[in-house]
């Protein structure tokens, strides 16, 4: 039996050794060429209560760790302006790094006052859409999750090109989502001691079949804020699965034995966006990495009436209800404990089955081509 175990272990090691490391960031610095900050008031499409900005109060590197830490907007502009009489215009000043990245949901300009406050929380969302994307491979992210009421950290992936149309037709891969609340019930998704992995897919917004490809994992003891854990993803044309700490502790497992169209059993009146493609579609295209900490929101991620939730998802002024209750939730945000902390991110790929796009390699290739095209003397 022991001999058989060592054979299996050797085969696993051999399969890892055939993969090439195609992306690695140990966060000795926050590399702006790799990680672009999203700048928007849009609330992530869920009417969340944060705005995203490029500010070292909210995203910074210290001692080889990337911190994504939410803060109160009132710390920057004052409480009175959050509540009324102030227009926050983040269209940008013209230089590319300052431009608003998403105007959906009034993302580039909002005014405080009747009926709603401004987004009362400032946070960060970083992506590799312009620098790195890949199709198929293994991702491992060593991270410590934030603790604090109504915090919503995520490590996830989006399609670079949207080959099959708007969300969720081109897919979404959520490696890890969690809630910062300590005592959020497990039957409602759990708090900081729990996490979930999800695939989003469907021909349109109203036919998102994510409940079929969602799974929750609860730590046997303690929380994900107590220590760092590895959040992993394996993805190829026949299967997608996520895991905690090692490949054997699986969270979500999706075996691709039929098309997602057939899997979803969509009505014949709907159009199939994946017609005449592989069974893996929409998960057969290059995806990029996203890291963020959101706060609250009116999506069903936060269940009505659970854990003392101070706002209603259906209220017209839910953001006001949330911010007016800050005396209850803000004291639970204890400094850097309220930050998503990332030690490293690594991506491996079997070069015979996958593909990837890396901006720095493209630039190097352009330079090599330019050098070859330079006029040369007779003896050069």
N, C-alpha and C positions, 0 to 999 in steps of 0.2 A: 504493500500500500504506500509506504514511504517513498519507494523507488518510483512508483507511478506519479506521485505528487511532484517529485523533482523533474520528471519528464515534462509534465504539464507546465511547470514554472519555466523550464528552459524554452519551451515552445512560445510561451507568452513573451519572454524576453527577446526571442528571435524576431517575433512579429513587430515589436517596438523598434528593434534595431534597424529594420528595413525602411522605416519612416525617416524622412528628412525634416529637420527643424527649419521651418520657413518663417517663423516670427517669434521674437522673444523680446520682452521688456521687463527688466528688473527694477525699473524706476529709480535709477541713480539720479535722473533728472526728469522733469516733465517736458517731453520732447514735443514741441508744438508742430513740428513737421509730421509727426505720426498721429497725434491726438488733437483733433479740432474740437473746440468748444462750440456747442450750440448756444445761440443767443436768441431767446424768445420768451414771451410772456404766455405762450399758447397753452401751457398746462398739459403737455404730453398727449393731447387728444382725449383725456379723461376729465377735463376741467379740474385738474389738480391745482393745489394751492401754492405751488412754487413757481418762480421764474428761474430760467437758466441764464447764466452769465459767465464771462471769463474774468474771474477775480480770484486772487490768491488767498482771500478769506475762505473761499469755497472749494478750491482745488489746488493742491500743493503737494510737494514731495518733501519728506523729512526722514532721514536715516533709512533711505531705500524703500520707503513705503509711500504709495500714492494715497492721499486723503481726499475724499469727496464729502464735504461737511456742510450741512445746511445751516444758515444763520437767519436772523430776523431782518427783513427789509427795513424795519424801523431803525435798526442800527446804522443804516446808510443814509436814509432820507428823513427820519423822524416819524413818530407815530401819527401825527396829525396829517401828514401827506399821504400816508398809507390809507387813511380813512376817507379823506375828501379833499377836493380842491387842487389836485395835482395831476398833470398829464405826464405819463412816463412814455417817452418816445425813444425807442431803441433801434430805429432804422439804421443808424450808423453814420459815421462821419466821412465815409468815402473810401477809407483804406479797407482792404478785404477782411482783415481780422476783426473789424468792429461791426461788420454788417449783420443785421438781423437775419437769422437763418430760417425762420419759419413764421409766416404771417397768418397761418390758419388759426382760428379761434382768437382773433384779435391779438396776434402774437407780436406785432411790431409797435403797437401803440395802444395804451389803455389809459383811461382817466378814472381817478377815484371819486367817489361820491355816490349819490343815489343812482342805481340801487346797490352798487357793490363797491367794496374796498379793492385796492390793488392786491395782487398776489402778495401775501404777507411774509412769504419765505423766499430767500435767495439760495440757490443751490447750483449744481453743475451737472452737465451731461456731456460726455466726451465720446467721440466716434472716430473710426478709422476709414470712413467712406471714401475719402480722397487719397488715402495713403496705403491701405491694405485691405484686400478682400480675398476670399478663397472658397473653393468648392470641394468638399470632402476633406476629412482629416480628424485630428484629435486636438481639443483645446483643454488646457488646464489653467485655472485661475486660483491662486492661493490668496484667500481673502478672509478678513474678519468683518462681520456684518454689524451695522449700527443698531444701537439700542436707544429707544425713545419713542414715545407714543406717536402713532400715525406716520412714521417714517416708512418709505417704500423703496428699498434698494433693489437694483436689478443689474444683472450681467447677462447681456443678450445679444442677438444678431438680427440684422435686417438685410434684405436683398439689395445689392448695389445697383442693379439696373431695372428692377421692376418689370421683368420680361413678360409676366403674365397679367399685368394690370395693377390697379390700385389695391391697397390693403383690404383684406388679407390674401388676395388672389396670388400674390407673389411670395407669400409666406412670412413667417416670423419664428425665430427660435429663441425661446427664453430658457437659458441655462439655469438661472437662479433668480427667483423673486422671493422676497420675504417681507415681513412686517416687523417694525421695531418694538411693538408693544410687548411687554413681558408676559402679561396674563391674557393674551388674546386666545380664545378657545380653539383647540385643535379641530373641532368639528366645523369651524368656520375658516379654516386655513392655517390656524396657528400663528403664533407671534415669533419672537426672535429665536426661539428654539426650534423653529420649523422653516422649511423652504419648499418651493414648488418649481417644477420644470414643465414647460408647456410648448406645444407647437400650435401656431395660429394658421389657419388655412380655410379657404372657402371662396366661392365665386364672387361674393360681395360682402359688405359689412354685416348685413342681416343674416347671412348664412355662414358665419364663422363656426367651424366645428371643433373649436379648441377643447370642449369638455371631453371629447373622445381621445385626446392626446395630452392629457394633464395628469400629473402625479405629485403627491405630497410626500415629503420625508420629514419625520420628527426625530430629533436627537433623543437617544435613550435617557440622557441626563444633561443638565446644563443648557447653555445657549450658544448660538453661533457668534455671540459677542465675547465669549470667554476666551477664545483662542482662535488661531487661524485654521482654516480648513481648505482643502482643495475641492473646487467645483469643476467637474469635468464633463466633457461632451465628446462622444464618438459619433461620426457621421460618414456614411458612405451610401452607395446607390441601393443597398439592400436593407439597411437598418440605421436607426438613429437612437442613441441612448445617452442619458446623463448619469453621473455618479458622484458620490461623496468620498473624498480622501483616496480611494483606490477603485480600480475598475470593477472589483467584485461587489461593491456596495452600490447597486444600481438604483436609480430613482425612477425615471421615465424610460420605458423601452418600447420602441415602435418598430416592428418588423414590417418591411415594405414588401408585401406579397401580392398586392393589387394596387391599382391606381388610387390616388386620393379621391378622385371623382367617384369611383365605385365604393370606396370605403365610406364616404360621406352620404351615399344614397340620396343625392340631391334630386329634386323634382325635375322631370323631363322638360318643364317650362323654362328652366335655367340654362344659360349657356355655359358650356364646359371650357374654362380658360386654359385647360391643360390637354386639350384634344391633340392627338397624334404626337404626344411627347412620351418621355419615360415614366414608369410607375412612380419614380421619386419626385416628379414635378408636384408642387413648385420648389421642392428642396433639391433641385438639380442645377442650381445656378450659384454664382459667387455671392457670399454674404460677408458683411463687415461687422466689426465689434462695436458694441455700445455699452457704456458704463454710466450709471446715474443713481442719484437719490432723489426720488419724488416725495411728495408729502400730501396725504389725503387724496381728495378727489371725489367726484360724484359717480364713478363707475361702481359696479357691484363688487369690486375687490374689497370694499369695506362694507360689511353687512349692517343694515339698519338696526339700531337698537342694541348693538353688541359692544361690550367693553366700555360702556359709557361714551360712545361716539357722540360728539357734541354738535354735529350738523346733520341735516337731512339731505339725502341725495336728490330729492325732488324739489327742495326749496329754491326759490329764485335768488336767494342771497346766502347760499350755503357757505361761501367763503367768509362772509361776515360772522356767521354763527361759529365757524371754526376759530377765527382770530379772536373773537370776543371771549373765547374760553381758554386763551393762552395761559392764564394763571394756573390751569390744571395740567396742560400738556407740556408747556415749555420747561418747567423744572425737571422733567424726565429726560431732557436732552443734556447730558452731562459732558460738556466739552468734546474731546475727540472720541468718546464712547459713542457719540451720535454720528460719527463719520463712517462711511464705507472705506475700509482700509485694504489696499491691494498690494501684496508683496511682489507678485510676478504674474505675467501672462505668457504662456508658451503655446505655440501651434505646431503640430507635426503633420506631415502628409506623405502618403505613398505616392511618389512621383509618377507611377504608372497608371494611376486611376484618377487623381485629382488635378486641379489647376489653381493658380493664384495670381493675383496682380499686386505688385508692390511698387509704389511710386519711386522709391530711391533707386531700385534696380533699373527702372525704365530710364531715369535720368542718367544713370551711369552708362547705359547702353547708348543713349543719345550722344553723350560725350565721346564715347569710343567711335561711333559712326562719324561724328564731326571731325575727330582727329584723323580718321582714315581718309576723309575727303579734303584735308588740307593740302594745298599745293606743296610739292616736294622738289628739292633740287636733284640733280643728276645722281649725286652720291648718297642721297638720303634713303 
